[in-house]
Amino acid sequence: MKIVVVGGGVAGLVTALSLHAAGMTPLVCESARELHAVGVGINLLPHAVRELTELGLGDALDAIALPPERLVYCDRQGRPIWEEPLGLAAGYRWPQYSVHRGKLQMLLLDAVRTRIGPDAVRTGMAFERAEPFGHQEPLERQEPGVAAHFTDRHTGAPVVIEADVLVGADGIDSRLRAQLHPGEGPPRGNGVRMWRGMSRYPHILGGRAIVVAGGRPGDKFVAYPVADPAIEGGPTLMNWVLEIRRPESGEGLDRSNRPIPTGEALAGLSGWELPWVDLPELIRGSTDIYEYPMVDRDPLPRWSFGRVTLAGDAAHPMYPMGMNGGSQSIVDARVLAWALSRHDDPVRALEQYENLRREPLNQLVLANRELGPEKIIAMAEETGGPVPVEHATAVSQGYKKLAGCTTAVLNSRDSWSVSPVTP
């Protein structure tokens, strides 16, 4: 079975590795002319680490990532509100990892090219449309197979690739999603801007901690290391995020990801005083700081049309609450490969994949709009003090249950791994 995956990010590359492990032939088509190790930090929760480990990438991931041991919520003065263990310390059979997104993508890219072949990822391929496709004639009633149309950005020439299945893993601005759901429009924002940077800075709060301080979105500071210092007591590579609110102009949502000068970042942090971090030093040590709007999209009523489906942020972009976006994309990839391995008919396979994933992920998108587990911080801000343990526990465990990643569920459920299908 030949499968074309649109998008060479985390979701697309893990989809390719999962399909190959199941005995299928994936081809990844990426719009960027070249893939580089760019970006900032990302957290992979134990349910994602389990899937990468079962793909044989556990040791390689451990070599480039840091396993945080605790999550600490603080108020705007840096006083602890809630703390909980993470990964192995929380009883999971797999760790949680904080890692540089670019390093993770390069690890996955190398694995795809090594296992599937050097030509398994074609760069400079801008997706245009899928055919046959038409809302007057649903894909289910059309001829078998699908043609993916691209423009080769190196030459400008049109390229058509025939496939048995087409997977859109091309992110929040997915062109395949736009074709499947015309008229949806741009992503929706909540007025929050995220200033994100990476800085050389000593560990804070004992080291292996993810720290979230503040209150509601737009008044929050996040920091976590993605690597240990080269020497004891030395600087680590620290990922940090400052959320601010900025009124939108009448010209619509600015998504230019503009660079933030050091002086502007220092001014934005002037009202913050956290006892466990020297914020000016953290900012001055940052190489590049960029502004990203906090955006998502409304849940979809449908992901799959015949032999075409969506995965990752193309299917369920969500606000960054609970560290679940990238992790759920990895689970998508594994469930998709599992479903395709179980059916001779790709259409039925994609239906099963969507039945397993779409509604839970739609609920997670909506939960993140309501702050997800970070509701604990908002509750503390409203009451002016710590949240009762039973209330905070209920919020945290309720979110994990919704995301399908409680320790009991993850440690006991069957694997999504499958034996290679017979050609």
C-alpha positions as CSV (number, residue, x, y, z in Angstrom):
1,M,0.0,0.0,0.0
2,K,1.5,3.3,-1.1
3,I,0.7,6.2,1.3
4,V,1.6,9.9,0.7
5,V,2.0,12.0,3.8
6,V,1.8,15.8,3.4
7,G,4.1,17.5,5.9
8,G,7.5,16.7,7.3
9,G,7.1,17.8,10.9
10,V,6.8,15.6,13.9
11,A,3.4,14.2,13.0
12,G,4.3,13.5,9.4
13,L,7.6,11.8,10.2
14,V,6.2,9.6,13.0
15,T,3.3,8.7,10.6
16,A,5.9,7.5,8.0
17,L,7.9,5.5,10.6
18,S,4.7,3.9,11.9
19,L,3.4,3.0,8.4
20,H,6.8,1.5,7.5
21,A,6.9,-0.5,10.7
22,A,3.5,-1.9,9.7
23,G,4.9,-3.0,6.3
24,M,3.5,-0.1,4.2
25,T,5.3,2.2,1.8
26,P,5.1,5.9,2.9
27,L,6.4,8.9,1.1
28,V,6.7,12.2,2.9
29,C,6.3,15.4,0.9
30,E,7.4,18.6,2.7
31,S,6.9,22.2,1.5
32,A,10.1,23.6,2.9
33,R,13.1,23.4,0.5
34,E,15.3,22.1,3.3
35,L,14.7,20.8,6.8
36,H,16.8,22.3,9.6
37,A,16.9,21.9,13.4
38,V,14.9,25.0,14.2
39,G,12.3,25.9,16.9
40,V,12.1,25.9,20.7
41,G,11.2,23.4,23.4
42,I,8.5,20.8,23.3
43,N,7.3,18.3,25.9
44,L,6.6,14.7,25.1
45,L,4.3,13.1,27.6
46,P,4.6,9.4,28.5
47,H,1.9,8.3,26.1
48,A,4.0,9.8,23.2
49,V,7.3,8.5,24.6
50,R,5.7,5.0,24.8
51,E,5.0,5.2,21.0
52,L,8.4,6.4,20.1
53,T,10.0,3.7,22.3
54,E,7.9,1.0,20.6
55,L,9.2,2.4,17.3
56,G,12.7,1.7,18.5
57,L,13.6,5.3,19.2
58,G,13.8,5.3,23.0
59,D,17.6,5.3,23.4
60,A,18.0,8.0,20.7
61,L,15.4,10.2,22.3
62,D,17.0,9.8,25.7
63,A,20.3,11.0,24.3
64,I,18.9,14.3,23.2
65,A,16.2,15.1,25.8
66,L,15.8,15.7,29.5
67,P,13.3,13.8,31.6
68,P,11.6,16.3,33.9
69,E,10.5,14.9,37.2
70,R,8.0,17.4,38.5
71,L,5.5,20.1,37.4
72,V,5.3,23.1,39.6
73,Y,2.5,25.7,39.4
74,C,3.3,29.1,41.1
75,D,1.5,32.4,41.5
76,R,2.7,35.6,40.1
77,Q,5.1,36.1,43.0
78,G,6.6,32.7,42.5
79,R,5.0,31.0,45.5
80,P,4.1,27.3,44.9
81,I,0.4,26.5,44.3
82,W,0.5,22.9,43.2
83,E,3.1,20.3,42.4
84,E,2.9,16.9,40.9
85,P,5.4,14.3,39.8
86,L,6.0,13.5,36.1
87,G,7.0,10.5,34.0
88,L,8.7,7.7,35.9
89,A,8.3,9.6,39.2
90,A,4.5,9.6,38.7
91,G,4.4,5.8,38.2
92,Y,4.4,5.7,34.4
93,R,6.4,2.9,32.7
94,W,7.8,5.5,30.3
95,P,9.4,8.9,31.1
96,Q,8.3,12.3,30.0
97,Y,10.8,14.3,28.0
98,S,11.6,17.9,27.4
99,V,13.5,18.4,24.1
100,H,14.4,20.9,21.5
101,R,11.8,20.6,18.7
102,G,14.4,20.9,16.0
103,K,16.6,18.1,17.5
104,L,13.5,15.9,17.7
105,Q,12.6,16.5,14.1
106,M,16.1,15.8,12.9
107,L,16.1,12.5,14.9
108,L,12.9,11.5,13.3
109,L,14.1,12.6,9.8
110,D,17.3,10.6,10.2
111,A,15.2,7.5,11.2
112,V,12.9,7.9,8.2
113,R,15.8,8.1,5.7
114,T,17.7,5.3,7.4
115,R,14.8,2.9,7.6
116,I,12.7,3.7,4.6
117,G,15.3,5.2,2.2
118,P,17.1,8.4,1.4
119,D,14.3,9.5,-0.9
120,A,11.5,8.8,1.6
121,V,11.2,12.5,2.3
122,R,10.9,14.9,-0.7
123,T,11.4,18.5,0.2
124,G,10.3,21.6,-1.7
125,M,6.9,19.9,-2.5
126,A,4.1,22.4,-1.9
127,F,0.8,20.6,-1.7
128,E,-1.9,22.1,-4.0
129,R,-4.9,19.7,-4.0
130,A,-6.1,16.1,-4.0
131,E,-8.0,14.5,-6.9
132,P,-10.4,13.0,-7.5
133,F,-12.2,15.2,-5.1
134,G,-15.4,17.1,-5.1
135,H,-18.2,17.8,-2.7
136,Q,-20.7,17.1,-5.4
137,E,-19.2,13.6,-5.7
138,P,-17.9,12.3,-2.4
139,L,-14.6,10.5,-2.4
140,E,-16.3,7.3,-1.1
141,R,-18.0,6.9,-4.5
142,Q,-15.0,7.6,-6.7
143,E,-12.4,5.4,-8.3
144,P,-9.8,3.7,-6.0
145,G,-6.7,5.7,-5.4
146,V,-6.0,9.4,-5.0
147,A,-3.8,11.8,-6.9
148,A,-1.9,14.3,-4.9
149,H,-0.9,17.5,-6.8
150,F,2.2,19.4,-5.8
151,T,4.3,22.3,-7.0
152,D,8.0,21.6,-7.0
153,R,9.4,24.7,-5.3
154,H,12.9,24.0,-6.7
155,T,11.8,24.0,-10.3
156,G,8.3,25.4,-10.3
157,A,7.0,22.4,-12.1
158,P,3.7,20.6,-11.3
159,V,4.1,17.1,-9.8
160,V,1.4,14.5,-9.5
161,I,1.8,11.5,-7.2
162,E,-0.6,8.6,-7.2
163,A,-1.3,6.9,-3.8
164,D,-3.7,4.5,-2.2
165,V,-4.0,6.8,0.8
166,L,-3.3,10.5,1.4
167,V,-2.6,11.8,4.9
168,G,-2.6,15.5,5.7
169,A,-0.1,16.2,8.5
170,D,0.7,19.7,7.3
171,G,-0.1,21.6,10.5
172,I,-2.6,24.2,11.6
173,D,-2.6,25.9,8.1
174,S,-3.1,22.6,6.3
175,R,-4.0,23.0,2.7
176,L,-5.5,19.6,2.6
177,R,-7.8,20.5,5.5
178,A,-8.8,23.6,3.6
179,Q,-9.8,21.5,0.7
180,L,-11.8,19.1,2.8
181,H,-13.5,21.9,4.7
182,P,-13.6,24.9,2.4
183,G,-14.7,28.2,3.9
184,E,-13.3,27.4,7.4
185,G,-11.1,30.5,7.4
186,P,-8.0,31.3,9.4
187,P,-7.2,29.9,12.9
188,R,-8.9,31.6,15.8
189,G,-6.9,33.5,18.5
190,N,-7.7,34.3,22.1
191,G,-5.7,37.6,22.2
192,V,-2.7,36.1,23.8
193,R,0.8,36.4,22.4
194,M,3.6,34.1,23.4
195,W,7.2,35.4,23.5
196,R,9.4,32.3,23.3
197,G,13.1,31.9,23.6
198,M,16.0,29.6,24.5
199,S,18.7,30.7,26.9
200,R,21.8,29.4,28.5
201,Y,20.9,29.5,32.2
202,P,21.5,27.4,35.3
203,H,18.8,25.0,36.4
204,I,16.0,26.4,38.5
205,L,14.1,24.9,41.4
206,G,16.5,22.0,41.7
207,G,16.8,21.2,38.0
208,R,14.3,18.7,36.5
209,A,11.2,20.9,36.9
210,I,8.7,22.4,34.5
211,V,7.6,25.7,36.1
212,V,4.4,27.6,35.2
213,A,3.8,30.9,37.1
214,G,1.1,33.5,36.9
215,G,-2.6,33.3,36.3
216,R,-4.8,33.2,33.3
217,P,-3.6,33.1,29.7
218,G,-1.9,36.4,28.9
219,D,-0.4,36.6,32.4
220,K,1.9,33.6,32.6
221,F,5.5,32.6,32.6
222,V,6.8,29.1,31.7
223,A,10.3,27.7,32.0
224,Y,11.9,24.3,31.7
225,P,15.3,22.9,30.7
226,V,15.8,20.7,27.6
227,A,19.3,19.6,28.5
228,D,21.6,19.2,31.5
229,P,24.6,21.5,32.0
230,A,27.8,20.3,30.4
231,I,29.5,20.8,33.8
232,E,27.8,20.6,37.2
233,G,26.4,24.0,38.2
234,G,26.9,25.4,34.7
235,P,24.2,26.7,32.4
236,T,21.7,24.5,30.8
237,L,19.6,25.1,27.7
238,M,16.4,26.7,29.1
239,N,13.2,27.0,27.2
240,W,11.0,29.9,28.4
241,V,7.7,31.5,27.4
242,L,6.1,34.8,28.5
243,E,2.5,35.3,27.7
244,I,1.1,38.8,27.1
245,R,-2.2,40.3,25.9
246,R,-2.2,42.6,22.9
247,P,-5.2,44.0,21.2
248,E,-5.5,42.8,17.6
249,S,-5.4,45.4,14.8
250,G,-8.3,45.9,12.4
251,E,-6.3,44.0,9.8
252,G,-6.7,40.6,11.5
253,L,-4.5,38.3,13.4
254,D,-0.8,39.0,13.0
255,R,0.9,35.6,12.6
256,S,4.2,36.9,11.3
257,N,6.1,35.4,14.3
258,R,8.0,38.6,14.5
259,P,11.4,38.7,16.3
260,I,11.3,40.5,19.7
261,P,14.3,42.8,20.5
262,T,15.9,42.1,23.9
263,G,14.9,45.6,25.1
264,E,11.2,44.9,24.3
265,A,11.4,41.5,26.1
266,L,13.0,43.1,29.2
267,A,10.2,45.8,29.2
268,G,7.6,43.1,29.0
269,L,9.0,41.3,32.0
270,S,9.4,44.4,34.1
271,G,6.4,43.6,36.2
272,W,7.5,40.1,37.1
273,E,9.7,39.3,40.1
274,L,10.2,35.6,40.6
275,P,12.6,34.7,43.4
276,W,14.0,31.6,41.8
277,V,15.0,33.1,38.4
278,D,16.9,36.2,37.4
279,L,14.6,37.2,34.5
280,P,16.8,39.9,33.0
281,E,19.8,37.5,32.9
282,L,17.6,34.9,31.3
283,I,16.4,37.3,28.6
284,R,19.9,38.7,27.9
285,G,21.2,35.1,27.4
286,S,18.6,34.3,24.8
287,T,19.8,33.9,21.2
288,D,16.5,34.6,19.4
289,I,13.1,35.6,20.8
290,Y,10.0,35.4,18.7
291,E,6.3,36.2,19.1
292,Y,3.6,33.6,18.4
293,P,-0.1,34.1,18.7
294,M,-2.0,31.5,20.7
295,V,-4.3,30.0,18.1
296,D,-6.4,26.9,17.5
297,R,-9.3,25.9,15.3
298,D,-12.8,24.7,16.0
299,P,-13.2,20.9,16.2
300,L,-14.1,19.2,12.9
301,P,-17.1,17.1,12.3
302,R,-15.1,14.9,10.0
303,W,-11.4,14.1,9.3
304,S,-11.6,11.4,6.6
305,F,-13.1,11.5,3.1
306,G,-12.6,8.2,1.4
307,R,-8.9,7.6,1.1
308,V,-7.9,11.0,2.5
309,T,-7.5,11.9,6.2
310,L,-5.9,14.3,8.6
311,A,-3.5,13.9,11.5
312,G,-1.8,16.0,14.1
313,D,-2.3,19.8,14.1
314,A,-4.0,19.5,10.7
315,A,-6.8,17.6,12.4
316,H,-6.8,19.1,15.9
317,P,-4.7,22.2,16.6
318,M,-5.1,23.2,20.2
319,Y,-4.0,25.9,22.7
320,P,-0.7,24.8,24.5
321,M,-2.3,23.8,27.8
322,G,-1.3,20.5,29.3
323,M,1.6,19.9,26.9
324,N,-0.6,17.7,24.7
325,G,-0.4,18.9,21.1
326,G,2.7,17.2,19.9
327,S,2.2,14.1,22.0
328,Q,-1.3,13.5,20.6
329,S,0.0,13.9,17.1
330,I,2.4,11.0,17.7
331,V,-0.5,8.9,19.0
332,D,-2.5,9.8,15.9
333,A,0.3,8.4,13.7
334,R,0.4,5.1,15.5
335,V,-3.3,4.6,15.6
336,L,-3.5,5.4,11.9
337,A,-0.9,2.8,11.0
338,W,-2.6,0.2,13.3
339,A,-6.0,0.8,11.6
340,L,-4.6,0.6,8.1
341,S,-2.9,-2.7,9.0
342,R,-6.2,-4.3,10.0
343,H,-8.2,-3.6,6.9
344,D,-7.9,-4.5,3.2
345,D,-10.1,-1.5,2.4
346,P,-8.3,1.8,3.2
347,V,-11.7,3.6,3.4
348,R,-12.8,1.4,6.3
349,A,-9.4,1.7,7.9
350,L,-9.6,5.5,7.9
351,E,-13.1,5.4,9.3
352,Q,-11.9,3.3,12.2
353,Y,-8.9,5.6,12.8
354,E,-11.3,8.6,12.9
355,N,-13.7,6.8,15.2
356,L,-11.0,6.1,17.7
357,R,-9.4,9.5,17.6
358,R,-11.6,12.4,16.4
359,E,-14.1,12.8,19.2
360,P,-11.6,12.4,22.1
361,L,-9.3,15.0,20.4
362,N,-12.2,17.4,19.8
363,Q,-13.0,17.2,23.5
364,L,-9.4,17.9,24.3
365,V,-9.3,21.0,22.0
366,L,-12.3,22.4,23.9
367,A,-10.8,21.5,27.3
368,N,-7.7,23.4,26.4
369,R,-9.8,26.5,25.6
370,E,-11.0,26.2,29.2
371,L,-7.3,26.1,30.4
372,G,-6.9,22.4,30.7
373,P,-4.9,21.5,33.9
374,E,-3.8,25.1,34.2
375,K,-7.2,25.8,35.5
376,I,-5.5,25.1,38.8
377,I,-3.6,28.4,38.5
378,A,-6.7,30.4,37.6
379,M,-8.5,28.9,40.6
380,A,-5.7,30.0,42.9
381,E,-5.7,33.5,41.3
382,E,-9.5,33.8,41.9
383,T,-9.3,32.7,45.6
384,G,-6.0,34.4,46.4
385,G,-4.4,31.3,47.8
386,P,-3.6,27.7,47.3
387,V,-6.2,25.4,45.8
388,P,-7.4,22.6,48.1
389,V,-5.6,19.4,47.3
390,E,-8.7,17.5,46.4
391,H,-9.8,20.2,43.9
392,A,-6.4,20.4,42.2
393,T,-6.1,16.6,42.1
394,A,-9.6,16.4,40.4
395,V,-8.6,18.9,37.8
396,S,-5.3,17.2,37.0
397,Q,-6.6,13.7,36.9
398,G,-9.7,14.7,35.0
399,Y,-7.6,16.2,32.3
400,K,-5.3,13.1,32.1
401,K,-8.4,10.9,31.8
402,L,-9.7,13.0,29.0
403,A,-6.4,12.8,27.2
404,G,-6.3,9.1,27.7
405,C,-3.0,9.2,29.6
406,T,-3.7,8.3,33.3
407,T,-1.0,5.9,34.6
408,A,-3.6,3.1,34.9
409,V,-4.7,3.4,31.3
410,L,-1.3,3.9,29.7
411,N,0.5,1.3,31.7
412,S,-2.1,-1.4,31.0
413,R,-3.5,-0.8,27.5
414,D,-2.5,-2.9,24.5
415,S,0.2,-1.7,22.2
416,W,-0.6,0.0,18.9
417,S,2.4,-1.8,17.3
418,V,1.5,-4.3,14.5
419,S,3.3,-6.9,12.6
420,P,4.1,-5.9,9.0
421,V,1.3,-6.5,6.6
422,T,1.7,-9.0,3.8
423,P,2.1,-7.1,0.4
